[in-house]
Amino acid sequence: MNPVKKTISLPDGREITIETGKLAKQADGAVELRMGGTMILATVVSAKEAGEGVDFMPLQVEYKEKFSSNGRFPGGFQKREGRASDYEILTSRLVDRVLRPLFPSNYHADTFVNITMYSSDGVDMPDALAGLAASAALAVSDIPFNGPISEVRVARINGEFVINPTFEQLEQADMELMVGATYDNIMMVEGEMNEVSEAELLEALKAAHAAIKEQCLAQIELAKEVGSTVKREYNHEVNDEELRADVKAKCYDKAYAIAKAGNADKHWRQRSFDAICDEYIESLPEEVRDEKAPLVKRYYHDVEKEAVRRCILDEGMRLDGRQTTQIRPIWAEVDYLQAPHGSAVFTRGETQSLSTVTLGTKLDEKIVDDVLNQGRERFLLHYNFPPFSTGEAKAQRGVGRREIGHGNLAHRALKRMFPDDFPYVCRIVSDILESNGSSSMATVCAGTLALLDAGVKMKRPVSGIAMGLITDTESDKYAILSDILGDEDHLGDMDFKVTGTREGITATQMDIKCDGLSYEILERALNQARDGRLHILNIIEQTIPAPREDYKPQVPRIVTMTIPKELIGAVIGPGGKVIQGIQEASGAVVSIDEIDDHGYIEVAAPNRDSIDKALEMINAIVQLPEEGKTYTGTVRSILDFGAFVQFMPNRDGLLHISEISWDRLENMEASGLKEGDTVEVKLIEIDPKSGKYRLSMRALQEKPEGWVEPQRAPRAERAPRRDAGDRRNDRGPRRDRGDRAPRQPRRDDSNNQD
């Protein structure tokens, strides 16, 4: 196949090119995408047959960034790429969430999408290009796919929407969204913002979708030129339509009755639904029971889904008996744990989060060393989802993609309400103890409560809610559900999470599983979500109306100060000896960094005395000497004409013998000073040229009555100066040149072989 290339123009004139036919030609589909100095290669390979017994879409999306793409070495001892970073995992999830719903429901072959960044100039953000590259690879393959799709980042900068902003531009944005969509429908949204309105969020979605449409058209044209519009034939399901009809006829009414029962206990509902299926399987002849059981379970799942959806649309009755706008019962409690710096429990229905807050020093910052992102994070949020929270009997094995994704959403929801110039590094840990519904939104609420309990002066409290949607395209009926259950998420058409304050939205995440979702429905869902958020905020504010006035006793106190940039070295000292000495002597933790052309110092300790001691020692180092000021110093050395006294750290001054006492001293022995003595001295002069310091002890003593400054004798009374001839005569007669030994020739070392 000859290479084929398409060019896409962004609104600001930048261009994206997608090309196939050059690289990775043994993959089912491969596309290289270029934008500026960024190059991404996306490949897709799908098995020809489905695995035995597989009745789902086994899709795996992997996004990787090569350190060589930006001219960097990986960290660590092995100096090679290792496990995926959080950024790579989050990017993989963004692509997966858009692609997965668009594969045919009966396509069950193992499918792998690999997206690799091989080049980057550090200007354009590659995660906004990953979805386009992956979709283009599917478009030029023969893999069945109901696309194409694309993803873009839309940011509002100075009131204008910018598509795929650069790293530098994004720093100025007050709204940032990643949007994934087909030509016709939005499929995925995730982003954060500075308390924007629902109308502003909809405007951003429309701007993003307009850009996505152009990118989808380019992929359609690319597929036509390549000749990949005809997809492979497959048969991954064996169906028995007679059995399907029989399962529906005998099970639908029973499932509808369970859905209509309105029992809030999810375990009762699950047992009841499962009993219907088990009863049907038991009714089958024994000789075909094992053979038919997998098909029955699949058909019954469809029956259960339809029964639940029809009950909501026709009766307005949800699985747990609530109305569509009703929020489950909520209880919350702060200061639940004694030792942590802040803690809270938030329980909404059958979803519960126990969250803690830990406040630390600069030494606790998270170091970020990704390919294109290096820096430090001072606000962290970690989310844990143990299996027991849903009653599963299995071990908890590390942190998965789900934990990283849900934790990231909660982090984005809270971070813009975190106070500016907060001296502490802050870590929130949310442990989900029970789950039936959105545990990420419970994390947002519990995290807010724990922050307030810790005494963190948030700009405003944040709450979150998950919205659902049930639609019927035939009758144009739909129902928007507030605070959805896990089953409503699984059986519904939308999972729309919205977080915010009373002033506006701070973060959102949306996954849509149906076609034709209008902006009118989205607007209604956003407005209904706002009512739910405010209801939850009322409960949060009743639980803890304001942040603690002071931190808890176990929280380390932190004091910050700034110093001139040129004094950073003096505080650190050679090999860190000075700052280590301060920490040992005071018991405080001292950290120092250069920020905005000055030194930024943090002093942390569990008690004020340690902080005061450290500050005193630091101030003694960074304080500039002042003429006329009195200092307590230490005699460092004794000379014939005086002593050198260290009157400030790293600063010595000369205490001349004439400045020790008002009495005339014949020598330094008469002064009584010894090395190591502590003396009070006054700084009487700073030499403007040399910067040397003159000290005085007598300036601090009372001048004796009648004391007169000794005067030097007049010139005539002094001993006559000796002239040059006299000095020469003292050395004896000058030797005549003729008396000298003959000069030896200078040794030439140029040919020295030693």
C-alpha distance (Angstrom), angle and dihedral (degrees) to the residues before:
residue distance angle dihedral
M1 . . .
N2 3.77 . .
P3 3.81 116.1 .
V4 3.81 114.4 -90.7
K5 3.80 122.7 -163.4
K6 3.80 135.0 -170.4
T7 3.80 128.9 -171.4
I8 3.81 125.7 -146.9
S9 3.81 121.0 -165.2
L10 3.79 121.0 -148.4
P11 3.83 120.1 -145.0
D12 3.83 91.9 -102.5
G13 3.83 93.5 54.0
R14 3.80 99.4 -100.2
E15 3.80 115.3 132.3
I16 3.80 135.9 -138.6
T17 3.80 120.2 -160.8
I18 3.79 125.2 -162.6
E19 3.80 118.2 -166.1
T20 3.78 134.1 178.4
G21 3.79 134.2 -176.1
K22 3.82 99.7 54.1
L23 3.80 108.5 74.8
A24 3.82 135.9 37.1
K25 3.81 94.2 4.4
Q26 3.82 94.6 169.5
A27 3.80 91.7 66.1
D28 3.80 116.6 92.5
G29 3.78 87.1 -114.3
A30 3.81 133.3 2.6
V31 3.79 132.0 176.0
E32 3.77 132.3 175.0
L33 3.79 115.0 -149.6
R34 3.79 123.1 -160.8
M35 3.78 131.9 -169.8
G36 3.79 117.8 166.1
G37 3.81 105.7 -48.3
T38 3.81 93.5 -18.6
M39 3.82 120.4 104.1
I40 3.81 123.4 -179.4
L41 3.80 125.3 -176.8
A42 3.82 116.4 -155.6
T43 3.80 121.9 -171.2
V44 3.79 132.2 178.6
V45 3.78 129.5 -165.1
S46 3.80 125.6 178.0
A47 3.79 128.0 -172.9
K48 3.79 117.1 -113.4
E49 3.78 93.3 -129.4
A50 3.79 134.9 32.5
G51 3.78 121.5 -114.8
E52 3.76 117.5 -100.0
G53 3.78 112.5 -84.5
V54 3.84 94.0 4.8
D55 3.82 110.7 142.5
F56 3.81 100.3 168.5
M57 3.81 137.9 62.7
P58 3.84 107.7 -88.1
L59 3.80 96.8 -157.4
Q60 3.79 123.2 161.7
V61 3.81 122.9 -173.0
E62 3.81 119.7 -168.7
Y63 3.81 123.0 -174.6
K64 3.81 116.4 -170.7
E65 3.79 134.5 177.7
K66 3.80 121.2 -153.8
F67 3.80 115.0 -139.6
S68 3.80 88.2 -143.6
S69 3.82 87.5 63.1
N70 3.78 87.9 77.0
G71 3.81 98.5 30.5
R72 3.80 95.3 -101.7
F73 3.79 137.0 129.4
P74 3.80 118.6 -128.3
G75 3.79 115.4 -112.2
G76 3.79 125.7 -114.3
F77 3.76 131.3 56.7
Q78 3.80 98.1 -69.0
K79 3.81 94.7 52.3
R80 3.79 95.2 -147.0
E81 3.78 135.5 105.8
G82 3.80 112.8 -81.4
R83 3.79 135.2 172.1
A84 3.77 117.8 -6.3
S85 3.79 116.7 -85.6
D86 3.80 121.0 -125.9
Y87 3.80 88.5 -104.1
E88 3.81 91.9 54.8
I89 3.81 91.8 46.9
L90 3.80 92.3 49.8
T91 3.81 91.2 48.9
S92 3.82 90.4 49.6
R93 3.80 89.9 52.0
L94 3.81 92.1 50.0
V95 3.80 90.7 56.5
D96 3.81 95.2 40.9
R97 3.80 93.2 53.1
V98 3.82 92.1 57.8
L99 3.81 98.5 40.7
R100 3.80 100.5 43.9
P101 3.85 99.9 66.9
L102 3.81 91.5 49.6
F103 3.80 99.1 62.9
P104 3.81 113.1 95.5
S105 3.80 111.1 -88.4
N106 3.83 90.7 -123.2
Y107 3.82 95.6 49.1
H108 3.83 109.1 104.6
A109 3.81 106.1 161.2
D110 3.81 120.0 129.2
T111 3.80 105.7 -97.5
F112 3.80 125.9 -171.7
V113 3.79 125.0 -167.1
N114 3.80 115.4 -170.1
I115 3.80 120.5 -171.8
T116 3.81 117.0 -175.2
M117 3.78 128.8 -178.1
Y118 3.81 107.5 -144.4
S119 3.80 99.1 169.3
S120 3.78 136.1 24.9
D121 3.79 134.1 167.4
G122 3.80 91.1 -161.1
V123 3.81 91.5 -116.4
D124 3.81 105.9 92.7
M125 3.79 121.9 49.2
P126 3.82 110.2 -117.6
D127 3.81 98.4 -159.4
A128 3.82 89.5 70.4
L129 3.82 88.9 58.1
A130 3.82 98.8 46.3
G131 3.82 96.2 83.0
L132 3.81 92.8 50.1
A133 3.82 91.4 49.5
A134 3.82 93.2 48.4
S135 3.80 93.4 47.7
A136 3.81 91.8 47.7
A137 3.83 89.6 53.2
L138 3.82 89.2 53.3
A139 3.82 90.4 45.7
V140 3.81 93.1 58.0
S141 3.83 92.5 44.9
D142 3.80 130.6 78.5
I143 3.82 92.2 -120.9
P144 3.83 113.1 124.4
F145 3.79 108.2 -109.3
N146 3.81 131.8 155.1
G147 3.78 94.0 -141.1
P148 2.90 165.6 55.0
I149 3.79 104.4 -162.8
S150 3.75 135.3 169.8
E151 3.78 138.3 -166.5
V152 3.78 129.4 -143.9
R153 3.76 135.9 176.0
V154 3.79 114.4 -127.9
A155 3.80 119.7 -165.3
R156 3.77 131.4 179.5
I157 3.79 110.3 -133.6
N158 3.81 119.6 177.1
G159 3.79 89.5 -17.0
E160 3.82 95.2 -52.2
F161 3.81 127.3 106.6
V162 3.81 113.8 -123.3
I163 3.81 122.0 -166.4
N164 3.82 115.4 -138.5
P165 3.82 96.3 -8.4
T166 3.79 120.3 -158.1
F167 3.79 122.4 -107.8
E168 3.80 89.3 -99.8
Q169 3.79 94.3 48.6
L170 3.80 92.9 49.0
E171 3.80 91.3 61.9
Q172 3.82 88.2 68.0
A173 3.82 95.8 49.1
D174 3.79 124.2 112.9
M175 3.82 91.4 -170.6
E176 3.80 129.5 36.3
L177 3.81 126.7 177.6
M178 3.78 135.8 171.6
V179 3.80 108.4 -149.1
G180 3.81 126.8 -171.3
A181 3.78 122.0 -169.7
T182 3.77 148.7 148.6
Y183 3.79 120.1 -123.5
D184 3.82 89.2 -87.8
N185 3.79 107.7 29.5
I186 3.79 142.6 35.2
M187 3.81 109.6 -122.9
M188 3.80 106.0 175.4
V189 3.80 139.5 17.9
E190 3.79 130.0 179.9
G191 3.77 130.0 162.2
E192 3.78 152.3 107.5
M193 3.77 135.0 -112.5
N194 3.80 146.1 173.8
E195 3.81 102.0 -95.3
V196 3.81 96.9 -63.4
S197 3.78 125.8 176.6
E198 3.79 125.8 -105.9
A199 3.81 90.6 -110.0
E200 3.82 91.9 54.1
L201 3.81 90.5 51.5
L202 3.82 90.8 53.0
E203 3.82 90.6 50.6
A204 3.80 89.7 54.5
L205 3.82 91.4 50.5
K206 3.80 91.4 52.0
A207 3.82 92.0 50.0
A208 3.79 90.9 50.3
H209 3.80 93.9 47.3
A210 3.80 91.9 52.2
A211 3.82 89.9 57.6
I212 3.81 92.3 45.0
K213 3.81 92.1 55.5
E214 3.81 91.1 61.1
Q215 3.79 91.3 49.7
C216 3.81 91.3 50.2
L217 3.83 91.2 52.0
A218 3.80 90.4 52.6
Q219 3.82 90.2 54.1
I220 3.81 91.8 49.3
E221 3.80 89.6 53.1
L222 3.81 90.8 46.9
A223 3.83 91.6 51.8
K224 3.82 91.4 50.0
E225 3.80 93.0 52.1
V226 3.79 91.8 47.3
G227 3.82 91.3 46.4
S228 3.80 96.2 -126.5
T229 3.79 98.5 129.0
V230 3.83 90.6 106.4
K231 3.80 110.1 76.2
R232 3.80 129.7 -154.3
E233 3.77 122.0 -87.9
Y234 3.79 117.5 -116.9
N235 3.77 141.5 170.8
H236 3.78 110.7 -162.1
E237 3.79 98.2 154.8
V238 3.78 133.1 56.7
N239 3.78 109.2 -156.5
D240 3.76 135.9 -167.9
E241 3.79 106.4 -156.6
E242 3.79 92.7 -172.6
L243 3.78 90.5 55.1
R244 3.82 90.8 45.8
A245 3.79 91.0 54.8
D246 3.80 92.0 46.0
V247 3.81 92.7 51.4
K248 3.80 90.6 51.6
A249 3.79 93.5 46.0
K250 3.81 94.2 50.9
C251 3.82 101.4 34.4
Y252 3.82 108.4 33.2
D253 3.81 98.4 79.8
K254 3.81 91.7 45.8
A255 3.82 91.6 50.2
Y256 3.80 90.8 46.5
A257 3.80 89.9 54.0
I258 3.81 91.6 53.4
A259 3.82 90.5 47.9
K260 3.81 90.3 50.3
A261 3.82 94.0 46.7
G262 3.81 90.4 83.4
N263 3.81 95.6 -147.1
A264 3.82 111.4 168.4
D265 3.83 93.5 -153.4
K266 3.79 106.7 96.4
H267 3.81 92.5 -165.2
W268 3.82 90.6 56.5
R269 3.79 90.3 49.4
Q270 3.80 92.6 48.2
R271 3.79 92.9 49.0
S272 3.80 90.4 47.7
F273 3.81 94.2 49.3
D274 3.82 91.4 45.4
A275 3.81 91.0 49.5
I276 3.81 90.7 59.3
C277 3.79 91.4 53.9
D278 3.81 93.4 44.1
E279 3.80 90.7 49.4
Y280 3.80 91.0 53.9
I281 3.80 92.8 48.3
E282 3.80 90.4 50.1
S283 3.80 89.2 53.5
L284 3.80 91.8 60.8
P285 3.81 119.8 96.1
E286 3.78 109.5 -88.1
E287 3.80 93.8 -122.9
V288 3.86 92.5 61.1
R289 3.78 99.4 29.8
D290 3.80 98.1 97.1
E291 3.79 91.9 42.6
K292 3.79 95.1 49.9
A293 3.84 98.9 38.7
P294 3.87 96.8 87.3
L295 3.82 91.1 50.1
V296 3.79 91.8 46.5
K297 3.82 91.6 52.7
R298 3.80 91.4 50.4
Y299 3.81 93.6 47.6
Y300 3.78 91.9 44.2
H301 3.80 90.8 53.2
D302 3.82 88.0 58.5
V303 3.81 90.4 48.0
E304 3.79 92.7 50.3
K305 3.80 91.0 47.8
E306 3.79 92.4 51.2
A307 3.81 92.7 46.4
V308 3.80 93.5 51.9
R309 3.81 92.8 46.1
R310 3.82 94.2 47.2
C311 3.80 91.1 48.5
I312 3.79 90.3 55.2
L313 3.82 94.5 44.5
D314 3.80 97.5 42.0
E315 3.80 103.3 31.1
G316 3.79 101.6 25.3
M317 3.81 84.4 -130.4
R318 3.79 121.4 136.8
L319 3.80 126.7 -155.3
D320 3.81 94.0 -97.3
G321 3.82 94.6 40.9
R322 3.81 98.2 -101.3
Q323 3.77 128.6 135.4
T324 3.80 117.2 -113.1
T325 3.83 94.6 -99.1
Q326 3.79 97.3 39.0
I327 3.82 121.7 115.5
R328 3.79 119.1 -144.9
P329 3.83 118.7 -110.8
I330 3.81 112.4 -75.3
W331 3.77 131.6 -158.0
A332 3.79 126.0 175.2
E333 3.79 137.0 -179.7
V334 3.80 132.4 -173.2
D335 3.81 130.5 -155.4
Y336 3.78 87.0 33.7
L337 3.83 93.6 150.9
Q338 3.80 124.4 48.7
A339 3.81 104.2 -147.4
P340 3.83 106.7 40.9
H341 3.80 118.4 87.9
G342 3.81 89.9 -117.6
S343 3.80 134.6 -1.1
A344 3.79 141.6 173.1
V345 3.79 143.2 171.8
F346 3.80 119.3 -142.6
T347 3.79 118.7 -173.6
R348 3.79 124.0 -178.2
G349 3.80 112.9 176.5
E350 3.80 106.0 -55.1
T351 3.80 95.1 -15.6
Q352 3.80 119.2 93.7
S353 3.80 134.6 175.9
L354 3.80 126.4 -170.2
S355 3.80 106.1 -162.3
T356 3.79 131.8 -175.2
V357 3.80 133.1 -168.9
T358 3.80 124.6 -148.5
L359 3.81 121.3 -169.1
G360 3.78 117.6 -155.6
T361 3.77 144.5 164.8
K362 3.77 132.3 -95.5
L363 3.80 88.5 -85.4
D364 3.83 87.6 68.3
E365 3.81 95.2 59.8
K366 3.79 116.8 126.6
I367 3.80 112.0 -115.2
V368 3.81 111.8 -139.2
D369 3.80 115.3 -157.4
D370 3.80 106.5 168.2
V371 3.78 123.4 148.1
L372 3.81 95.0 -95.8
N373 3.78 101.6 13.6
Q374 3.79 123.3 64.7
G375 3.76 123.9 164.7
R376 3.78 144.5 82.8
E377 3.79 133.1 -72.5
R378 3.80 122.2 -146.9
F379 3.81 97.9 -179.2
L380 3.81 116.3 58.9
L381 3.80 132.9 175.7
H382 3.80 123.9 -172.1
Y383 3.80 123.8 -171.4
N384 3.80 124.9 -159.9
F385 3.80 126.0 -168.0
P386 3.82 110.1 -172.0
P387 3.83 116.8 -166.6
F388 3.82 93.3 -119.1
S389 3.81 88.7 68.3
T390 3.82 88.2 77.0
G391 3.80 96.6 31.3
E392 3.81 94.9 -101.5
A393 3.79 117.9 153.5
K394 3.78 101.3 -140.0
A395 3.79 140.0 102.6
Q396 3.79 123.4 -93.5
R397 3.80 108.0 -116.7
G398 3.80 112.5 -167.7
V399 3.79 127.5 -75.6
G400 3.79 118.0 -36.4
R401 3.78 133.4 -164.4
R402 3.79 90.3 -93.9
E403 3.80 92.4 58.6
I404 3.80 92.0 48.4
G405 3.81 93.2 47.7
H406 3.80 96.5 46.5
G407 3.78 92.2 43.4
N408 3.80 90.8 50.9
L409 3.81 91.5 53.9
A410 3.81 92.1 51.7
H411 3.81 90.4 45.1
R412 3.81 91.5 53.6
A413 3.80 90.5 47.4
L414 3.81 93.7 56.2
K415 3.79 106.7 30.0
R416 3.82 97.7 77.6
M417 3.81 89.3 54.7
F418 3.80 91.6 51.2
P419 3.81 110.2 111.9
D420 3.79 118.8 -97.9
D421 3.83 118.1 -114.9
F422 3.81 91.0 14.2
P423 3.82 106.1 172.8
Y424 3.81 95.9 -145.8
V425 3.76 133.0 75.1
C426 3.81 105.0 -127.1
R427 3.80 130.6 -153.1
I428 3.81 124.6 -174.5
V429 3.80 118.9 -165.7
S430 3.81 117.9 -167.0
D431 3.80 116.7 -166.2
I432 3.78 112.7 -169.3
L433 3.80 106.9 -141.7
E434 3.80 96.8 174.6
S435 3.78 131.1 15.0
N436 3.77 136.3 -166.4
G437 3.76 106.6 131.5
S438 3.77 133.2 6.0
S439 3.79 109.7 -11.5
S440 3.83 90.9 175.0
M441 3.81 89.8 61.6
A442 3.81 89.7 47.0
T443 3.82 86.4 52.9
V444 3.82 90.7 54.5
C445 3.82 91.2 52.1
A446 3.81 95.4 42.7
G447 3.80 90.0 44.8
T448 3.81 91.0 54.4
L449 3.81 91.2 49.9
A450 3.81 92.7 48.0
L451 3.81 92.1 48.9
L452 3.79 91.2 51.9
D453 3.81 90.1 46.4
A454 3.81 89.0 53.1
G455 3.81 91.1 54.3
V456 3.80 95.9 -109.0
K457 3.80 108.0 156.5
M458 3.80 98.3 -135.1
K459 3.78 116.7 -167.6
R460 3.81 88.4 -125.5
P461 3.82 135.4 -19.9
V462 3.82 116.9 -95.8
S463 3.80 129.3 -146.7
G464 3.79 131.9 180.0
I465 3.79 139.2 -155.1
A466 3.81 136.0 -173.1
M467 3.80 117.9 -134.5
G468 3.80 127.4 -160.1
L469 3.78 137.0 -164.5
I470 3.79 135.4 -149.5
T471 3.80 116.6 -169.5
D472 3.79 137.4 -179.2
T473 3.79 111.5 -161.6
E474 3.78 93.5 -168.5
S475 3.80 95.5 57.5
D476 3.82 97.1 25.0
K477 3.79 87.9 -126.7
Y478 3.78 120.0 145.5
A479 3.80 138.2 169.6
I480 3.80 126.2 -156.8
L481 3.79 112.0 -148.5
S482 3.80 125.4 -154.0
D483 3.81 119.8 -147.2
I484 3.79 96.8 5.2
L485 3.79 126.1 -147.7
G486 3.77 122.8 -126.9
D487 3.82 90.7 -104.1
E488 3.80 91.2 49.9
D489 3.79 88.7 53.1
H490 3.81 91.7 49.2
L491 3.82 96.0 44.2
G492 3.80 97.9 34.5
D493 3.79 135.3 84.1
M494 3.81 101.4 -121.5
D495 3.77 142.2 31.7
F496 3.80 107.6 -164.7
K497 3.80 117.4 175.0
V498 3.82 118.4 -170.3
T499 3.81 127.3 -179.0
G500 3.77 128.6 -176.1
T501 3.77 152.4 124.6
R502 3.79 130.0 -103.9
E503 3.80 86.8 -84.4
G504 3.79 99.2 54.0
I505 3.81 151.5 -62.4
T506 3.82 120.6 -38.4
A507 3.83 101.4 177.7
T508 3.78 141.7 -1.1
Q509 3.78 141.1 -172.8
M510 3.79 125.1 -172.5
D511 3.80 134.0 179.2
I512 3.80 118.2 -176.3
K513 3.80 122.8 -163.5
C514 3.81 100.4 -179.5
D515 3.79 135.9 68.8
G516 3.76 126.5 -114.6
L517 3.80 102.2 27.9
S518 3.79 104.7 170.9
Y519 3.79 127.8 -145.5
E520 3.79 87.2 -119.0
I521 3.81 90.7 63.0
L522 3.81 90.5 45.2
E523 3.79 90.8 51.9
R524 3.80 91.7 50.4
A525 3.80 90.4 48.3
L526 3.81 91.6 51.0
N527 3.79 93.0 49.4
Q528 3.80 91.6 47.5
A529 3.80 88.9 48.6
R530 3.80 90.1 53.5
D531 3.81 91.0 56.5
G532 3.79 89.9 50.6
R533 3.82 92.9 47.9
L534 3.78 92.1 52.3
H535 3.81 91.1 48.9
I536 3.81 90.2 54.3
L537 3.82 91.8 44.1
N538 3.81 89.0 57.0
I539 3.81 89.6 57.2
I540 3.81 92.2 46.8
E541 3.80 91.1 51.6
Q542 3.80 91.6 47.2
T543 3.80 89.5 52.7
I544 3.82 94.3 49.7
P545 3.82 115.5 0.2
A546 3.82 95.5 -167.6
P547 3.80 140.6 0.9
R548 3.78 117.8 -78.8
E549 3.79 110.5 -84.7
D550 3.80 91.0 -129.5
Y551 3.76 135.9 16.0
K552 3.77 120.0 -97.9
P553 3.82 116.7 -90.4
Q554 3.81 93.3 -105.2
V555 3.81 93.3 56.6
P556 3.81 112.4 103.1
R557 3.79 112.1 -118.1
I558 3.78 116.5 -125.4
V559 3.79 128.3 -158.8
T560 3.79 121.0 -174.7
M561 3.77 131.1 -158.9
T562 3.78 138.4 170.5
I563 3.78 127.8 -134.8
P564 3.81 134.1 -176.2
K565 3.78 112.4 -78.5
E566 3.81 92.5 -120.1
L567 3.82 91.4 60.6
I568 3.83 95.7 57.8
G569 3.79 90.8 90.9
A570 3.79 92.2 51.2
V571 3.82 91.6 54.7
I572 3.80 92.9 47.3
G573 3.80 95.1 42.3
P574 3.81 128.0 -165.0
G575 3.78 107.9 -35.5
G576 3.80 90.0 -6.5
K577 3.79 92.5 -68.7
V578 3.80 96.2 135.9
I579 3.81 97.4 49.8
Q580 3.80 91.0 42.9
G581 3.79 89.4 51.6
I582 3.81 90.6 51.7
Q583 3.80 90.7 52.2
E584 3.80 93.5 47.5
A585 3.79 93.8 47.2
S586 3.82 96.4 44.5
G587 3.80 104.0 30.5
A588 3.81 89.6 -131.5
V589 3.81 128.4 124.4
V590 3.80 110.2 -119.5
S591 3.80 123.5 -168.3
I592 3.77 127.6 176.4
D593 3.78 132.9 -169.2
E594 3.78 139.2 166.8
I595 3.82 112.9 -111.0
D596 3.79 125.6 168.9
D597 3.81 94.8 -13.9
H598 3.78 95.9 -51.3
G599 3.78 137.7 83.8
Y600 3.82 116.5 -99.1
I601 3.81 114.8 -158.1
E602 3.80 127.3 -169.2
V603 3.79 119.6 -166.6
A604 3.82 115.6 -169.2
A605 3.79 129.9 179.3
P606 3.81 138.5 145.2
N607 3.82 92.0 -114.9
R608 3.79 137.5 38.6
D609 3.81 95.8 -123.1
S610 3.80 92.0 63.8
I611 3.79 91.3 48.2
D612 3.81 92.5 48.8
K613 3.81 91.6 49.0
A614 3.82 91.6 50.8
L615 3.81 92.5 46.0
E616 3.79 90.7 49.9
M617 3.79 91.0 53.3
I618 3.81 92.9 45.7
N619 3.80 92.6 47.6
A620 3.77 89.6 51.0
I621 3.82 88.4 57.4
V622 3.77 99.7 43.6
Q623 3.79 97.6 36.9
L624 3.82 113.0 107.7
P625 3.82 117.7 -129.3
E626 3.83 114.9 -106.3
E627 3.78 126.1 -153.8
G628 3.78 112.2 -117.7
K629 3.81 94.1 23.4
T630 3.80 122.7 124.8
Y631 3.81 119.9 -127.4
T632 3.78 136.9 -176.4
G633 3.78 107.8 -127.9
T634 3.77 143.6 173.9
V635 3.80 124.7 -122.9
R636 3.80 105.5 -118.9
S637 3.82 101.3 177.4
I638 3.83 140.6 -0.6
L639 3.81 120.7 -137.5
D640 3.82 132.8 175.4
F641 3.81 92.9 -99.4
G642 3.82 99.6 39.8
A643 3.79 144.4 -56.1
F644 3.78 137.2 -72.7
V645 3.79 112.2 -128.2
Q646 3.82 126.4 -166.4
F647 3.79 100.5 -140.0
M648 3.84 96.1 167.1
P649 3.81 131.5 18.5
N650 3.79 108.9 -73.3
R651 3.82 91.5 0.1
D652 3.81 123.6 105.8
G653 3.80 127.3 -179.0
L654 3.79 134.8 -168.8
L655 3.79 117.1 -106.7
H656 3.82 100.5 -165.0
I657 3.81 117.8 -148.7
S658 3.81 88.7 -115.9
E659 3.85 90.6 57.5
I660 3.80 96.5 53.6
S661 3.79 99.0 76.9
W662 3.80 140.9 -1.5
D663 3.81 86.0 -121.1
R664 3.79 117.8 83.8
L665 3.80 110.5 -105.4
E666 3.78 118.6 -152.9
N667 3.81 93.0 -158.3
M668 3.80 141.2 -11.2
E669 3.78 92.5 -93.8
A670 3.79 87.3 68.3
S671 3.82 89.8 57.7
G672 3.79 92.1 64.9
L673 3.81 91.4 -140.6
K674 3.77 119.7 144.0
E675 3.77 133.0 -175.8
G676 3.79 110.9 -84.7
D677 3.82 95.2 27.9
T678 3.79 117.1 139.2
V679 3.80 112.7 -129.8
E680 3.80 138.7 175.9
V681 3.80 110.9 -124.7
K682 3.77 137.1 174.7
L683 3.80 121.8 -138.7
I684 3.79 101.6 -128.6
E685 3.81 100.5 170.3
I686 3.80 142.6 13.3
D687 3.79 109.6 -161.5
P688 3.83 105.2 -126.8
K689 3.81 92.7 -148.7
S690 3.78 105.4 39.1
G691 3.81 98.3 23.7
K692 3.81 90.2 -132.6
Y693 3.81 119.9 152.1
R694 3.84 127.1 -128.8
L695 3.78 115.7 -157.0
S696 3.75 133.1 -167.4
M697 3.78 135.6 -163.0
R698 3.78 96.6 179.3
A699 3.82 90.9 58.7
L700 3.80 85.9 70.0
Q701 3.82 92.7 49.2
E702 3.77 126.0 82.6
K703 3.80 110.4 -100.9
P704 3.84 111.3 -116.6
E705 3.78 114.7 -109.4
G706 3.78 111.3 -96.3
W707 3.75 92.6 11.1
V708 3.80 112.6 159.9
E709 3.77 125.5 -164.8
P710 3.84 106.9 -111.4
Q711 3.77 111.3 -107.6
R712 3.77 124.9 -143.9
A713 3.82 116.1 -118.3
P714 3.83 117.6 -99.7
R715 3.79 115.6 -91.2
A716 3.83 93.2 -109.6
E717 3.83 91.8 57.5
R718 3.75 95.0 49.7
A719 3.81 122.9 95.4
P720 3.81 109.8 -87.6
R721 3.74 116.6 -101.0
R722 3.75 115.9 -111.9
D723 3.75 114.6 -121.1
A724 3.76 124.6 -133.6
G725 3.77 92.3 -94.2
D726 3.80 92.3 54.8
R727 3.79 91.3 51.2
R728 3.76 89.7 48.3
N729 3.82 91.7 50.9
D730 3.79 90.4 52.4
R731 3.76 88.5 63.6
G732 3.82 92.8 54.9
P733 3.81 131.1 -113.5
R734 3.78 116.2 -25.3
R735 3.77 112.6 -109.8
D736 3.78 114.2 -116.1
R737 3.76 115.6 -117.8
G738 3.74 88.7 -123.0
D739 3.79 90.1 64.1
R740 3.80 92.3 60.7
A741 3.79 120.0 104.0
P742 3.77 113.3 -109.2
R743 3.83 112.3 -87.2
Q744 3.80 113.2 -104.8
P745 3.78 117.3 -130.6
R746 3.82 112.8 -98.6
R747 3.77 113.5 -101.4
D748 3.77 114.0 -110.1
D749 3.78 108.4 -138.8
S750 3.76 94.9 178.7
N751 3.79 92.4 98.3
N752 3.77 96.8 35.2
Q753 3.80 107.0 140.1
D754 3.82 96.5 -171.6
